[in-house]
Amino acid sequence: MNASEFRRRRRQLMGMMGPNSVAILPTSREAVRNRDVHHPFRPDSDFFYLTGFAEPEAVMVLVPGRSHGEYILFCREKDPDKETWDGYRAGLEGATADYGADDAFPISDLDDILPGLLEERERVFFAMGTDPALDKRVSDWVAQVRARARAGVQGPIEFLALDHFLHEMRLYKSRAEVATMRRAARLSAAAHCQLMRRVEPDMYEYQLASVFGHHCAMHGARELAYPSIVGGGNNACVLHYVENSEPLKAGDLVLVDAGCELECYASDITRTFPVSGRFSEPQAQLYQLVLDAQLAAIDKVRAGNHWNDPHQAAVRVLTKGLLKLGLLRGTLANAIKSESYRRFYMHRTGHWLGMDVHDVGDYKIDGHWRLLEPGMVLTVEPGLYIPRGAKGVAKKWQGIGIRIEDDVLVTRGEPDVLSRDVPKEIDRIEALMAR
C-alpha cells in the first residue's frame, strides 16, 4: 500500500468530518505476554488504515483546515540506546518524511499540545469506550479548553463516534486493498494445498497447523490472521476449536480453518478433507451437500442482493438435503420456519472480511439487511456438524464436521472468489491428495 492510498483515505475522512472539527485516534497498546515479554505488536486496524504507521505508542490527529498542517502524528522520538535493544524507530523526522504527516510531536507531549488543537473546534471525532484511560484524558483536554471560555476561547460542543464514519469507509475496498487481499488469499490457498499433500494418519493437528504457518511465512506472510483451527474427526464439530492437540486418525475428516495476514489484511479459508485421502460414502454425501450449499450462497453474492440472501440460499439447500438424508423430518417449509436445521448448522453463512478477520461494517441499516455493493468482501462458509453421540442420528453420520469457506468480492458482475485456487470438489481434493 503506497503513501497516496493512506493520503486519499485521510482526505476522504476529513471531507466527511467537515470544518471546525478534530479527530483523535490512538494505535493499539502493547500487550504483555508474561513478565517483561510482550506479544508481537500489531497496530490498531483503524489507526493503520489512515496512517500506515506500525509502531506502538502513537496517536493520530486530523484537524481539517489547520494552517500548519492537517495531519499530525504523535509518536516516539528517535533514541539510539533504546533502538539498540528494541529496534528502529521512525521518530519525528520519519513520521513526516516517510509517513506523510504534516507535523509530528513526541508522544510525551500529547497532554501539552492536544488542548490547543481542540480550541475553536466544535466537533470531536473519537471512539469513546475503547480505551478508558484515553477517554479520561480527552475529557480532561476538553475541560481545559472550556475553562478558558471567559477568555473568549471556544471549545468543542459535540462528540461524534469516529468509528461509525471510519468503519463505513473500510467496508468498501479500493483496488489496492483488493489486490492485497487477493495476494493473501492466494498465499493461503497454496498453504491449504500443501496440507492436503502433507497430511497423513497419526500426524498431530498442531503439526498440520505448523505446515500452514511455515508455508505462509516462507512466502512473505509472517503473521496469521487468527489462530488456526485444525480439527480432526469429532473435534471438527467444535466451531472454534484451537487446541489442535490430538492425533489425526485414518478414516476421519480434518477441518482446517486458517488464513494468513498480509500488510494487515486478512484471508480466511476453510477446507475439509479426508486424512486417508479418500472420502467414505457418508462423508461424501454430507460434504457434497455443504458444497452445494456454498455454491448456491456464492451465487447470491451480487450487487443489489441483500446481506441475508447468501445465508438463506445456503439454509435452503442444507435443509432440503438433510431431509433427503433422513437427518431431519417434516416438510422443507416447516423445517426452515422452525429452524430445525440449527441442530446441525448453527452459525451464519459469512461475515465481512478486511483488515480484521471479522471485519467492521453494519449488517443492517435502519433495521433492514443492507444491500451488497461492489467493493465489499465477505466470507461464504456453510457447514454441517454432527458430533459423536448425537441422539437419534445413525452412527455413520456421527463424528463428522464439515465447513467450506471462501473469500468473495462483490463486483458489478459475477462474484469474484479470491480464494479459488484451493480445490473444494471431491474429485479434485482426492486427486491432489493422491499426488
C-alpha positions as CSV (number, residue, x, y, z in Angstrom):
1,M,0.0,0.0,0.0
2,N,1.7,3.3,-1.1
3,A,1.5,6.7,0.6
4,S,-1.1,8.0,-1.8
5,E,-3.6,5.4,-0.6
6,F,-3.3,6.5,3.0
7,R,-3.5,10.1,2.0
8,R,-6.6,9.5,0.0
9,R,-8.3,7.9,3.0
10,R,-7.4,10.8,5.3
11,R,-8.8,13.3,2.8
12,Q,-12.0,11.3,2.5
13,L,-12.5,11.2,6.2
14,M,-11.8,14.9,6.7
15,G,-14.3,15.6,4.0
16,M,-16.9,13.7,6.0
17,M,-15.8,15.5,9.2
18,G,-16.2,19.0,7.8
19,P,-14.6,22.2,9.1
20,N,-14.3,23.1,12.8
21,S,-13.6,19.5,13.7
22,V,-10.8,17.3,15.0
23,A,-10.3,13.6,15.0
24,I,-8.2,11.7,17.6
25,L,-7.2,8.1,17.0
26,P,-4.6,6.1,19.0
27,T,-3.0,2.9,17.9
28,S,-3.1,-0.3,19.9
29,R,-1.3,-0.7,23.3
30,E,1.5,-3.3,23.6
31,A,0.2,-6.4,25.4
32,V,2.3,-8.2,28.0
33,R,2.6,-11.9,27.4
34,N,4.4,-12.7,30.7
35,R,6.6,-10.6,32.9
36,D,8.8,-8.4,30.6
37,V,7.9,-10.3,27.4
38,H,5.3,-8.7,25.0
39,H,3.1,-10.3,22.4
40,P,4.2,-9.3,18.9
41,F,2.8,-5.8,18.3
42,R,0.1,-5.3,15.7
43,P,-1.2,-1.8,15.1
44,D,-4.9,-0.9,15.6
45,S,-6.7,-1.5,12.3
46,D,-8.4,1.9,12.2
47,F,-5.1,3.7,13.0
48,F,-3.1,1.8,10.4
49,Y,-5.8,2.2,7.8
50,L,-5.3,6.0,8.0
51,T,-1.5,6.2,8.7
52,G,0.3,3.0,7.6
53,F,2.3,3.6,10.8
54,A,3.1,0.3,12.6
55,E,4.9,1.4,15.7
56,P,3.4,1.4,19.2
57,E,2.8,4.5,21.4
58,A,1.3,6.7,18.7
59,V,-1.7,8.9,18.3
60,M,-3.1,10.4,15.0
61,V,-4.9,13.7,15.0
62,L,-6.7,15.2,12.0
63,V,-7.5,18.9,12.1
64,P,-9.2,19.9,8.8
65,G,-8.2,23.4,7.7
66,R,-5.3,23.8,10.1
67,S,-2.8,26.2,8.6
68,H,0.3,24.4,10.0
69,G,-0.9,21.0,8.7
70,E,-4.0,18.9,8.9
71,Y,-2.4,15.5,9.7
72,I,-0.5,15.4,13.0
73,L,1.3,12.3,14.3
74,F,2.4,11.9,17.9
75,C,5.0,9.1,18.2
76,R,8.2,8.0,19.9
77,E,11.3,10.1,19.3
78,K,14.5,8.6,18.0
79,D,16.6,7.0,20.8
80,P,19.8,5.3,19.8
81,D,20.1,3.5,23.1
82,K,16.6,2.0,23.0
83,E,16.9,1.3,19.3
84,T,20.0,-0.8,20.1
85,W,17.8,-3.0,22.3
86,D,14.4,-2.9,20.6
87,G,14.9,-1.9,17.0
88,Y,14.4,1.0,14.6
89,R,12.1,3.9,15.3
90,A,10.8,6.3,12.7
91,G,11.0,9.3,15.0
92,L,9.5,12.7,14.3
93,E,11.5,13.1,11.1
94,G,10.4,9.7,9.8
95,A,6.8,10.5,10.7
96,T,6.8,13.4,8.2
97,A,9.3,12.2,5.6
98,D,8.2,8.5,5.4
99,Y,4.6,8.5,6.6
100,G,3.2,11.8,5.2
101,A,2.5,13.6,8.5
102,D,2.3,17.4,8.1
103,D,3.5,17.8,11.6
104,A,4.9,15.4,14.3
105,F,5.4,15.7,18.0
106,P,6.8,13.5,20.8
107,I,4.1,11.2,22.3
108,S,5.2,12.5,25.7
109,D,4.0,16.0,24.7
110,L,0.4,14.8,24.0
111,D,-1.1,16.4,27.1
112,D,0.6,19.7,26.5
113,I,-0.3,20.1,22.8
114,L,-3.7,18.4,22.3
115,P,-5.8,21.0,24.3
116,G,-4.5,23.7,21.9
117,L,-5.6,21.7,18.9
118,L,-9.1,21.5,20.4
119,E,-9.5,25.3,20.6
120,E,-12.1,26.7,18.3
121,R,-13.2,23.3,17.2
122,E,-16.9,22.5,17.5
123,R,-16.8,18.7,17.0
124,V,-14.5,16.0,18.3
125,F,-14.5,12.7,16.4
126,F,-13.3,10.0,18.8
127,A,-14.1,6.3,19.5
128,M,-15.3,6.7,23.1
129,G,-15.2,3.5,25.2
130,T,-12.4,1.6,23.6
131,D,-9.6,3.0,25.8
132,P,-10.9,4.1,29.2
133,A,-7.6,5.8,30.1
134,L,-7.6,7.8,26.9
135,D,-11.3,8.6,27.4
136,K,-10.4,10.4,30.6
137,R,-7.5,12.3,29.0
138,V,-9.7,13.5,26.2
139,S,-12.3,14.7,28.7
140,D,-9.6,16.5,30.6
141,W,-8.3,18.2,27.5
142,V,-11.8,19.4,26.6
143,A,-12.4,20.6,30.2
144,Q,-9.1,22.6,30.0
145,V,-10.4,24.4,26.8
146,R,-13.8,25.0,28.2
147,A,-12.3,26.5,31.4
148,R,-11.0,29.3,29.2
149,A,-14.4,30.4,28.0
150,R,-14.3,33.7,29.8
151,A,-11.1,34.5,27.9
152,G,-13.1,34.1,24.7
153,V,-11.8,30.6,23.9
154,Q,-14.4,28.3,22.4
155,G,-14.2,24.6,23.0
156,P,-15.9,21.5,21.5
157,I,-19.6,21.2,22.0
158,E,-20.2,17.9,20.2
159,F,-18.7,14.4,20.3
160,L,-19.2,12.0,17.4
161,A,-18.3,8.4,17.0
162,L,-15.2,8.3,14.8
163,D,-15.6,4.5,14.2
164,H,-19.0,5.0,12.7
165,F,-17.6,7.0,9.9
166,L,-14.4,5.1,9.6
167,H,-15.9,1.7,9.5
168,E,-18.3,2.6,6.7
169,M,-15.2,3.7,4.7
170,R,-13.4,0.4,5.5
171,L,-16.4,-1.6,4.2
172,Y,-15.7,-0.6,0.6
173,K,-12.3,-1.9,-0.6
174,S,-10.2,0.1,-3.0
175,R,-8.3,-1.5,-5.9
176,A,-5.1,-1.5,-3.8
177,E,-6.9,-3.2,-0.9
178,V,-8.4,-5.9,-3.2
179,A,-5.0,-6.6,-4.7
180,T,-3.5,-7.1,-1.3
181,M,-6.4,-9.3,-0.2
182,R,-6.2,-11.3,-3.4
183,R,-2.5,-12.0,-2.7
184,A,-3.2,-13.0,0.9
185,A,-6.0,-15.4,-0.3
186,R,-3.7,-16.9,-3.0
187,L,-0.9,-17.4,-0.5
188,S,-3.3,-19.1,2.0
189,A,-4.8,-21.2,-0.8
190,A,-1.4,-22.5,-1.7
191,A,-0.8,-23.4,2.0
192,H,-4.1,-25.3,2.2
193,C,-3.0,-27.3,-0.9
194,Q,0.2,-28.1,1.0
195,L,-1.8,-29.5,3.9
196,M,-3.8,-31.8,1.6
197,R,-0.5,-33.1,0.2
198,R,1.2,-33.5,3.5
199,V,-1.5,-34.9,5.8
200,E,-1.3,-38.5,7.0
201,P,-2.7,-40.6,9.7
202,D,-1.2,-40.2,13.2
203,M,0.1,-36.7,12.4
204,Y,-0.9,-34.3,15.2
205,E,-3.3,-31.5,14.5
206,Y,-0.7,-29.0,15.6
207,Q,1.8,-30.4,13.2
208,L,-0.6,-29.7,10.3
209,A,-1.1,-26.2,11.6
210,S,2.6,-25.7,11.7
211,V,2.8,-26.7,8.0
212,F,0.3,-23.9,7.2
213,G,2.2,-21.3,9.2
214,H,5.5,-22.3,7.8
215,H,4.4,-22.1,4.2
216,C,2.8,-18.6,4.7
217,A,5.9,-17.3,6.5
218,M,8.3,-18.7,3.8
219,H,6.3,-16.8,1.2
220,G,6.2,-13.4,2.9
221,A,3.2,-13.5,5.4
222,R,4.9,-13.7,8.8
223,E,1.6,-13.4,10.7
224,L,-1.6,-15.3,10.6
225,A,-5.0,-13.5,10.6
226,Y,-6.2,-15.7,13.5
227,P,-5.2,-18.8,15.4
228,S,-5.5,-21.8,13.0
229,I,-8.3,-24.3,13.6
230,V,-7.3,-27.9,12.8
231,G,-9.9,-30.3,14.0
232,G,-9.8,-34.0,13.1
233,G,-12.9,-36.2,13.4
234,N,-15.2,-35.2,16.2
235,N,-13.0,-32.1,17.0
236,A,-14.3,-30.5,13.8
237,C,-17.7,-30.2,15.4
238,V,-16.3,-27.6,17.8
239,L,-16.7,-24.4,15.8
240,H,-13.7,-22.5,17.3
241,Y,-11.5,-25.5,18.2
242,V,-8.0,-24.2,18.7
243,E,-6.4,-26.8,21.0
244,N,-5.0,-28.6,17.9
245,S,-3.6,-31.2,20.3
246,E,-5.0,-34.6,19.0
247,P,-3.6,-37.1,16.5
248,L,-5.4,-37.4,13.2
249,K,-7.0,-40.8,12.7
250,A,-7.2,-42.8,9.5
251,G,-10.7,-42.7,8.0
252,D,-11.6,-39.3,9.7
253,L,-12.1,-36.0,8.0
254,V,-10.0,-33.0,9.1
255,L,-11.3,-29.4,9.1
256,V,-8.8,-26.7,8.6
257,D,-9.8,-23.0,9.1
258,A,-6.7,-20.9,8.6
259,G,-5.6,-17.8,6.8
260,C,-2.6,-15.5,6.6
261,E,-2.4,-11.7,7.1
262,L,-0.6,-9.6,4.6
263,E,0.1,-5.9,5.2
264,C,-2.6,-6.0,7.9
265,Y,-5.2,-7.6,5.6
266,A,-6.8,-10.9,6.4
267,S,-7.6,-14.0,4.4
268,D,-10.0,-16.6,5.8
269,I,-10.3,-20.0,4.2
270,T,-11.7,-23.3,5.4
271,R,-11.3,-26.7,3.8
272,T,-12.3,-30.2,5.0
273,F,-10.6,-33.2,3.6
274,P,-10.0,-36.9,4.4
275,V,-7.0,-37.8,6.4
276,S,-6.5,-41.0,4.4
277,G,-7.0,-39.4,1.1
278,R,-10.5,-40.6,0.1
279,F,-14.0,-39.7,1.4
280,S,-16.2,-42.5,2.7
281,E,-19.7,-42.6,1.2
282,P,-21.4,-40.9,4.3
283,Q,-18.6,-38.3,4.4
284,A,-19.0,-37.6,0.6
285,Q,-22.8,-37.3,0.9
286,L,-22.5,-34.7,3.7
287,Y,-19.6,-32.9,2.1
288,Q,-21.3,-32.6,-1.3
289,L,-24.4,-31.2,0.5
290,V,-22.2,-28.5,2.1
291,L,-20.5,-27.7,-1.2
292,D,-23.8,-27.4,-3.0
293,A,-25.0,-25.0,-0.3
294,Q,-21.8,-22.9,-0.6
295,L,-22.1,-22.7,-4.3
296,A,-25.7,-21.6,-4.0
297,A,-24.7,-19.0,-1.5
298,I,-21.8,-17.6,-3.5
299,D,-24.2,-17.2,-6.5
300,K,-26.1,-14.7,-4.3
301,V,-23.1,-12.6,-3.6
302,R,-24.2,-10.0,-6.2
303,A,-24.6,-6.2,-6.1
304,G,-28.3,-5.4,-5.3
305,N,-28.9,-8.6,-3.3
306,H,-29.1,-8.1,0.5
307,W,-26.7,-9.4,3.1
308,N,-29.0,-12.3,4.2
309,D,-29.6,-13.7,0.6
310,P,-26.5,-15.9,0.7
311,H,-27.4,-17.3,4.1
312,Q,-31.0,-18.0,3.0
313,A,-29.7,-19.8,-0.1
314,A,-27.4,-22.0,2.0
315,V,-30.0,-22.8,4.6
316,R,-32.5,-23.9,1.9
317,V,-30.0,-26.3,0.2
318,L,-28.8,-27.7,3.5
319,T,-32.3,-28.2,5.0
320,K,-33.5,-29.9,1.8
321,G,-30.5,-32.2,1.8
322,L,-30.8,-33.1,5.5
323,L,-34.5,-34.0,4.9
324,K,-33.5,-36.2,2.0
325,L,-30.8,-38.0,4.1
326,G,-33.3,-38.6,6.9
327,L,-31.4,-36.4,9.4
328,L,-34.4,-34.1,9.6
329,R,-38.1,-34.8,9.4
330,G,-41.1,-32.9,8.1
331,T,-41.6,-30.5,5.2
332,L,-39.0,-28.1,3.8
333,A,-41.1,-25.1,4.7
334,N,-41.7,-26.2,8.3
335,A,-38.0,-27.2,8.8
336,I,-36.9,-23.8,7.6
337,K,-39.5,-21.9,9.6
338,S,-38.8,-23.8,12.8
339,E,-35.0,-23.7,12.2
340,S,-34.7,-27.4,13.0
341,Y,-31.6,-27.4,10.7
342,R,-29.8,-25.4,13.5
343,R,-29.1,-28.7,15.3
344,F,-26.5,-29.4,12.6
345,Y,-25.9,-25.9,11.2
346,M,-25.9,-23.3,14.0
347,H,-23.9,-20.3,12.6
348,R,-24.3,-17.7,9.9
349,T,-23.0,-18.2,6.4
350,G,-20.4,-15.4,6.5
351,H,-19.0,-12.2,7.7
352,W,-17.3,-9.1,6.4
353,L,-13.6,-9.5,5.7
354,G,-10.8,-6.9,5.5
355,M,-8.2,-5.7,8.0
356,D,-9.9,-7.7,10.7
357,V,-10.9,-11.3,10.0
358,H,-14.4,-10.4,11.3
359,D,-14.3,-7.0,9.7
360,V,-16.1,-3.8,10.6
361,G,-19.3,-2.6,8.9
362,D,-23.0,-2.7,9.7
363,Y,-25.0,-5.7,8.5
364,K,-28.3,-3.8,8.8
365,I,-29.3,-0.3,8.0
366,D,-32.4,1.1,9.8
367,G,-33.4,-2.4,10.8
368,H,-33.1,-3.9,7.3
369,W,-30.4,-6.1,5.8
370,R,-28.1,-3.9,3.9
371,L,-27.7,-4.3,0.1
372,L,-24.4,-5.7,-1.2
373,E,-22.4,-3.3,-3.3
374,P,-19.2,-3.5,-5.4
375,G,-16.1,-3.4,-3.3
376,M,-17.4,-5.3,-0.3
377,V,-15.6,-8.5,0.7
378,L,-17.3,-11.3,2.7
379,T,-16.8,-14.9,3.5
380,V,-19.2,-17.6,2.5
381,E,-18.9,-20.6,4.9
382,P,-21.8,-23.0,5.4
383,G,-21.2,-26.2,7.3
384,L,-22.6,-29.3,9.0
385,Y,-21.6,-30.6,12.4
386,I,-22.8,-33.9,13.8
387,P,-20.9,-34.8,17.0
388,R,-20.3,-38.3,18.2
389,G,-23.2,-39.5,20.4
390,A,-25.8,-37.3,18.7
391,K,-29.2,-38.7,19.8
392,G,-31.4,-40.2,17.1
393,V,-28.7,-40.0,14.5
394,A,-27.3,-43.0,12.7
395,K,-23.8,-43.8,13.7
396,K,-22.4,-43.5,10.1
397,W,-23.1,-39.7,10.3
398,Q,-21.6,-39.2,13.7
399,G,-18.2,-37.5,14.4
400,I,-18.3,-35.6,11.1
401,G,-17.8,-31.8,11.0
402,I,-17.6,-30.1,7.6
403,R,-17.1,-26.4,6.7
404,I,-16.2,-24.9,3.3
405,E,-15.2,-21.3,3.3
406,D,-14.1,-18.8,0.6
407,D,-13.4,-15.1,0.4
408,V,-15.7,-13.4,-2.1
409,L,-15.6,-9.9,-3.6
410,V,-18.8,-8.2,-4.7
411,T,-18.4,-6.8,-8.2
412,R,-20.6,-5.3,-10.8
413,G,-21.0,-8.7,-12.4
414,E,-20.2,-12.2,-11.2
415,P,-18.9,-12.9,-7.7
416,D,-15.1,-12.9,-7.5
417,V,-13.9,-15.7,-5.4
418,L,-10.5,-14.5,-4.2
419,S,-9.6,-17.9,-2.7
420,R,-10.5,-20.0,-5.7
421,D,-7.0,-21.5,-6.0
422,V,-7.6,-24.2,-3.4
423,P,-9.7,-27.1,-4.6
424,K,-13.0,-28.0,-2.9
425,E,-14.7,-30.5,-5.3
426,I,-14.4,-34.1,-4.0
427,D,-12.7,-35.4,-7.1
428,R,-10.2,-32.6,-7.2
429,I,-9.3,-33.0,-3.5
430,E,-8.8,-36.7,-3.8
431,A,-6.7,-36.2,-7.0
432,L,-4.5,-33.6,-5.2
433,M,-4.0,-35.8,-2.2
434,A,-3.2,-38.9,-4.4
435,R,-0.2,-37.0,-5.8
